[in-house]
Amino acid sequence: MAKLSLLLLLVLIVCALGLVTSQHESRKLFTGLEREQERARALEVEFGQLQLESSTWGLHARVEKIATGTLAMRAPDPRRVRMLAVKGEARP
């Protein structure tokens, strides 16, 4: 009977240690999950900001202003512009 009690006590201790270990691991994983979710939210905000910046940089008026002001470019004379038809496309 004493051996059985000792065996049950040993099994109980092993189960208790397993429970504590699994709870600790679960808490660590949950903390890691929260950290990664916060990182994902920060990346979504940054992505939105980059999309806004990209659309601002590509505005036609801004490109035209830089082309004429900084690069001294100008639109070609309409009499010198020739439209070429690409094979397989209809002419406008």
Residue pairs with C-beta under 8 A, 6 or more apart in sequence:
56 62
67 73
68 74
83 91
83 92
85 91
